[in-house]
Amino acid sequence: MLTREYAIVAPARAGFAADVADYLQRSPRQLPSRYLYDALGSALFDAICQLPWYRVTRAETALLHRHAAQIVSGLSRPLNVAELGGGNGEKLAVLLERAGVRFRHVHLIDISEAALDHAQSRLAEVPCSQVTTFQGTYEDGLSELTRVRRDGSWTVLFLGSNIGNFDPDAARALLHQIHGALEPGDALLLGADLVKPERELLLAYDDPLQVTAAFNRNLLQRINSELGGTFDLDAFQHRAVWNSHAGRVEMHLVCTRRHAVRVSAADLELTFEQGESIWTESSYKWNADAILAEGRAAGFREAGQWIDEDAGFALTRFMV
């Protein structure tokens, strides 16, 4: 029988306000991408994953479907899995259903309470014994995992090219932390989007239906709703750009006219000039060899890599 435990550490409103005050006063102005994922943001991202121009989710799901048995091969029993930022749990469910073995413990780590709720519902249908949720950052969730670790091998899933939301130094630091949370015989399964033609990349982050634009602008609505902000959403336009030098797609909210803003909970007042932007997300793109090199640098050894050449996506298994 499926049982559930809850280890929820909700992101504090004060922390959100402090980050907004800090990042909006930087040059260039920024907002941390983790705050894109409130309940509405999570629903909009699920919609993005269905768009024909955003191929990451379909490519990764297909790779999991085809290679699930290989992904868990050689791991000692009982099998346990922890997923970082798994969203609605669909890809994890595919792995659990296709692996051909039962998992004892599933540990879900996500910043979004709505995503955790959806994942729990989805995982009620698959062969696992216990689901534990942790609402918080990846780093805090990994620390919690080391505290509650149980017998057997553990596989950490870091899918959806979420690694791409971290700049190179932060990505390396996170891979080192994941390695530190694991023990010999454990594994990491890493999904990463690969470099592809600029037009294809930009369509994935600036779709003709403007779902991604709504996802991006919802961050301002969240500030208005939760922190007493006065952003006029009509004054900001979504823009995606490919920064070839840095190897990343950037999402920005560009102010279309001079606009004064107050955020009460952050004790913040500022004025945006026409053309000034807020940098809300980065999505770094990889090549397959660089993924392997970063894993080795973090202390892992490579144990399988599966690539969808057409979609430009790689799934890589590392072992401790």
C-alpha positions as semicolon CSV with decimal commas, in nm:
position;residue;x (nm);y (nm);z (nm)
1;M;0,000;0,000;0,000
2;L;0,123;0,348;-0,085
3;T;0,186;0,564;0,219
4;R;0,285;0,928;0,226
5;E;0,500;1,130;0,457
6;Y;0,528;1,506;0,447
7;A;0,845;1,701;0,511
8;I;0,743;2,043;0,387
9;V;0,954;2,354;0,429
10;A;0,761;2,629;0,251
11;P;0,958;2,920;0,109
12;A;0,901;3,208;0,353
13;R;0,726;3,521;0,232
14;A;1,003;3,722;0,397
15;G;1,262;3,537;0,190
16;F;1,069;3,607;-0,128
17;A;1,046;3,974;-0,040
18;A;1,415;3,995;0,046
19;D;1,514;3,833;-0,283
20;V;1,288;4,067;-0,480
21;A;1,442;4,370;-0,306
22;D;1,794;4,239;-0,366
23;Y;1,769;4,118;-0,726
24;L;1,561;4,406;-0,862
25;Q;1,828;4,651;-0,744
26;R;2,110;4,466;-0,919
27;S;2,250;4,571;-1,252
28;P;2,109;4,429;-1,470
29;R;1,780;4,393;-1,281
30;Q;1,697;4,028;-1,212
31;L;1,453;3,795;-1,040
32;P;1,540;3,436;-0,935
33;S;1,377;3,185;-1,171
34;R;1,264;2,964;-0,883
35;Y;0,985;3,212;-0,812
36;L;0,828;3,145;-1,151
37;Y;0,671;2,831;-1,004
38;D;0,371;2,928;-0,797
39;A;0,050;2,731;-0,862
40;L;-0,032;2,922;-1,180
41;G;0,330;2,923;-1,295
42;S;0,352;2,545;-1,252
43;A;0,031;2,499;-1,454
44;L;0,163;2,726;-1,730
45;F;0,491;2,534;-1,739
46;D;0,297;2,208;-1,777
47;A;0,127;2,372;-2,075
48;I;0,463;2,478;-2,219
49;C;0,574;2,115;-2,208
50;Q;0,285;2,029;-2,441
51;L;0,380;2,287;-2,705
52;P;0,518;2,153;-3,035
53;W;0,809;2,397;-3,018
54;Y;0,925;2,280;-2,673
55;R;1,062;1,931;-2,732
56;V;1,253;1,874;-2,407
57;T;0,977;1,692;-2,220
58;R;0,873;1,463;-2,505
59;A;1,233;1,373;-2,591
60;E;1,326;1,299;-2,231
61;T;1,009;1,100;-2,166
62;A;1,075;0,887;-2,474
63;L;1,431;0,817;-2,359
64;L;1,306;0,715;-2,014
65;H;1,045;0,491;-2,173
66;R;1,302;0,313;-2,391
67;H;1,590;0,287;-2,144
68;A;1,430;0,253;-1,800
69;A;1,559;-0,101;-1,746
70;Q;1,915;0,007;-1,833
71;I;1,889;0,309;-1,606
72;V;1,827;0,091;-1,299
73;S;2,054;-0,197;-1,403
74;G;2,334;-0,284;-1,164
75;L;2,181;-0,098;-0,869
76;S;2,153;-0,283;-0,541
77;R;1,811;-0,356;-0,391
78;P;1,599;-0,215;-0,244
79;L;1,578;0,068;-0,495
80;N;1,502;0,422;-0,381
81;V;1,474;0,739;-0,585
82;A;1,485;1,112;-0,514
83;E;1,383;1,367;-0,775
84;L;1,487;1,732;-0,783
85;G;1,230;1,965;-0,936
86;G;1,023;1,691;-1,094
87;G;0,715;1,902;-1,156
88;N;0,400;1,697;-1,209
89;G;0,578;1,363;-1,160
90;E;0,497;1,228;-1,505
91;K;0,855;1,145;-1,608
92;L;0,930;0,980;-1,275
93;A;0,613;0,774;-1,315
94;V;0,732;0,658;-1,659
95;L;1,062;0,543;-1,513
96;L;0,894;0,360;-1,224
97;E;0,641;0,194;-1,455
98;R;0,894;0,088;-1,719
99;A;1,185;-0,018;-1,496
100;G;1,029;-0,357;-1,423
101;V;1,117;-0,343;-1,052
102;R;0,950;-0,198;-0,745
103;F;1,094;0,109;-0,573
104;R;1,069;0,125;-0,197
105;H;1,102;0,497;-0,125
106;V;1,040;0,801;-0,345
107;H;1,161;1,138;-0,219
108;L;1,024;1,442;-0,408
109;I;1,194;1,781;-0,382
110;D;1,033;2,085;-0,543
111;I;0,984;2,454;-0,475
112;S;0,623;2,434;-0,594
113;E;0,357;2,297;-0,360
114;A;0,119;2,254;-0,657
115;A;0,377;2,045;-0,842
116;L;0,426;1,822;-0,538
117;D;0,051;1,770;-0,510
118;H;0,025;1,670;-0,876
119;A;0,325;1,438;-0,848
120;Q;0,179;1,264;-0,544
121;S;-0,145;1,201;-0,729
122;R;0,038;1,062;-1,030
123;L;0,264;0,837;-0,823
124;A;-0,033;0,682;-0,646
125;E;-0,075;0,482;-0,969
126;V;0,278;0,335;-0,987
127;P;0,470;0,061;-0,802
128;C;0,639;0,225;-0,504
129;S;0,592;0,184;-0,133
130;Q;0,634;0,529;0,014
131;V;0,636;0,886;-0,115
132;T;0,793;1,168;0,084
133;T;0,762;1,530;-0,025
134;F;0,991;1,819;0,056
135;Q;0,895;2,170;-0,051
136;G;1,206;2,381;-0,076
137;T;1,526;2,437;-0,267
138;Y;1,733;2,158;-0,418
139;E;2,010;2,226;-0,170
140;D;1,782;2,205;0,134
141;G;1,610;1,897;-0,010
142;L;1,943;1,719;-0,055
143;S;2,036;1,796;0,305
144;E;1,704;1,651;0,414
145;L;1,767;1,341;0,202
146;T;2,093;1,269;0,382
147;R;1,905;1,295;0,712
148;V;1,622;1,057;0,620
149;R;1,823;0,818;0,404
150;R;1,719;0,454;0,432
151;D;1,879;0,125;0,331
152;G;1,938;0,035;-0,032
153;S;2,070;0,223;-0,332
154;W;1,949;0,572;-0,416
155;T;1,915;0,729;-0,757
156;V;1,881;1,107;-0,779
157;L;1,688;1,225;-1,084
158;F;1,771;1,574;-1,209
159;L;1,569;1,590;-1,528
160;G;1,406;1,844;-1,757
161;S;1,739;2,019;-1,818
162;N;1,689;2,193;-1,483
163;I;2,068;2,194;-1,457
164;G;2,053;2,454;-1,734
165;N;1,896;2,710;-1,500
166;F;2,226;2,732;-1,311
167;D;2,528;2,925;-1,432
168;P;2,838;2,706;-1,482
169;D;2,986;2,767;-1,135
170;A;2,653;2,706;-0,960
171;A;2,588;2,394;-1,169
172;R;2,926;2,252;-1,067
173;A;2,859;2,331;-0,703
174;L;2,520;2,158;-0,719
175;L;2,665;1,848;-0,885
176;H;2,925;1,833;-0,608
177;Q;2,648;1,860;-0,348
178;I;2,450;1,582;-0,515
179;H;2,762;1,365;-0,512
180;G;2,813;1,445;-0,144
181;A;2,458;1,336;-0,061
182;L;2,510;0,994;-0,221
183;E;2,710;0,687;-0,125
184;P;2,905;0,427;-0,326
185;G;2,667;0,232;-0,547
186;D;2,422;0,524;-0,578
187;A;2,344;0,697;-0,907
188;L;2,254;1,030;-1,063
189;L;2,037;1,052;-1,374
190;L;2,087;1,389;-1,542
191;G;1,880;1,527;-1,828
192;A;2,031;1,811;-2,031
193;D;1,920;2,002;-2,338
194;L;2,185;2,024;-2,609
195;V;2,294;2,317;-2,824
196;K;2,086;2,343;-3,141
197;P;2,007;2,604;-3,409
198;E;1,915;2,947;-3,275
199;R;1,573;2,959;-3,441
200;E;1,474;2,628;-3,281
201;L;1,592;2,745;-2,940
202;L;1,405;3,074;-2,958
203;L;1,079;2,912;-3,067
204;A;1,100;2,691;-2,757
205;Y;1,122;2,998;-2,530
206;D;0,906;3,245;-2,725
207;D;0,626;3,034;-2,868
208;P;0,368;3,167;-3,115
209;L;0,085;3,099;-2,867
210;Q;0,258;3,317;-2,606
211;V;0,224;3,058;-2,331
212;T;0,586;3,118;-2,230
213;A;0,518;3,491;-2,226
214;A;0,231;3,435;-1,982
215;F;0,455;3,210;-1,769
216;N;0,719;3,483;-1,753
217;R;0,482;3,775;-1,683
218;N;0,306;3,573;-1,413
219;L;0,612;3,633;-1,197
220;L;0,516;4,001;-1,180
221;Q;0,157;3,905;-1,097
222;R;0,289;3,686;-0,815
223;I;0,482;3,983;-0,674
224;N;0,167;4,194;-0,696
225;S;-0,047;3,930;-0,525
226;E;0,190;3,810;-0,255
227;L;0,409;4,112;-0,184
228;G;0,182;4,408;-0,255
229;G;0,349;4,501;-0,581
230;T;0,215;4,756;-0,829
231;F;0,356;4,617;-1,153
232;D;0,141;4,696;-1,457
233;L;0,172;4,373;-1,656
234;D;0,078;4,556;-1,975
235;A;0,397;4,760;-1,939
236;F;0,623;4,454;-1,973
237;Q;0,691;4,244;-2,281
238;H;0,838;3,895;-2,282
239;R;1,163;3,854;-2,474
240;A;1,383;3,549;-2,529
241;V;1,738;3,587;-2,661
242;W;2,011;3,339;-2,747
243;N;2,340;3,445;-2,589
244;S;2,579;3,244;-2,804
245;H;2,888;3,361;-2,615
246;A;2,754;3,231;-2,282
247;G;2,573;2,932;-2,437
248;R;2,235;3,013;-2,288
249;V;1,883;3,122;-2,373
250;E;1,781;3,419;-2,158
251;M;1,426;3,522;-2,068
252;H;1,361;3,889;-1,999
253;L;1,067;4,113;-1,919
254;V;1,124;4,439;-2,107
255;C;0,957;4,759;-1,993
256;T;0,775;4,931;-2,281
257;R;0,734;5,270;-2,110
258;R;0,859;5,458;-1,807
259;H;0,697;5,288;-1,510
260;A;0,718;5,350;-1,135
261;V;0,673;5,043;-0,914
262;R;0,632;4,987;-0,542
263;V;0,660;4,650;-0,365
264;S;0,525;4,703;-0,013
265;A;0,650;4,383;0,151
266;A;1,000;4,446;0,016
267;D;0,996;4,814;0,116
268;L;1,101;4,885;-0,241
269;E;1,031;5,170;-0,478
270;L;1,194;5,192;-0,819
271;T;1,138;5,330;-1,165
272;F;1,185;5,139;-1,487
273;E;1,285;5,328;-1,797
274;Q;1,154;5,236;-2,140
275;G;1,361;4,947;-2,275
276;E;1,493;4,844;-1,932
277;S;1,452;4,474;-1,861
278;I;1,430;4,223;-1,579
279;W;1,631;3,906;-1,643
280;T;1,413;3,623;-1,511
281;E;1,569;3,297;-1,632
282;S;1,871;3,145;-1,800
283;S;1,871;2,810;-1,974
284;Y;2,222;2,692;-2,051
285;K;2,265;2,444;-2,335
286;W;2,520;2,165;-2,333
287;N;2,708;1,927;-2,555
288;A;2,726;1,559;-2,469
289;D;3,099;1,548;-2,392
290;A;3,074;1,849;-2,160
291;I;2,804;1,671;-1,957
292;L;3,034;1,375;-1,902
293;A;3,326;1,602;-1,811
294;E;3,122;1,792;-1,551
295;G;3,005;1,468;-1,394
296;R;3,360;1,339;-1,367
297;A;3,476;1,670;-1,218
298;A;3,212;1,631;-0,946
299;G;3,348;1,287;-0,855
300;F;3,107;1,067;-1,052
301;R;3,190;0,799;-1,306
302;E;2,986;0,776;-1,624
303;A;2,759;0,474;-1,656
304;G;2,554;0,530;-1,969
305;Q;2,438;0,811;-2,195
306;W;2,134;0,809;-2,423
307;I;2,081;1,086;-2,679
308;D;1,786;1,191;-2,892
309;E;1,982;1,333;-3,184
310;D;1,678;1,479;-3,357
311;A;1,551;1,673;-3,055
312;G;1,900;1,744;-2,922
313;F;1,858;1,604;-2,573
314;A;2,081;1,381;-2,357
315;L;2,005;1,158;-2,061
316;T;2,320;1,058;-1,870
317;R;2,363;0,815;-1,581
318;F;2,647;0,865;-1,337
319;M;2,751;0,639;-1,052
320;V;2,925;0,712;-0,724
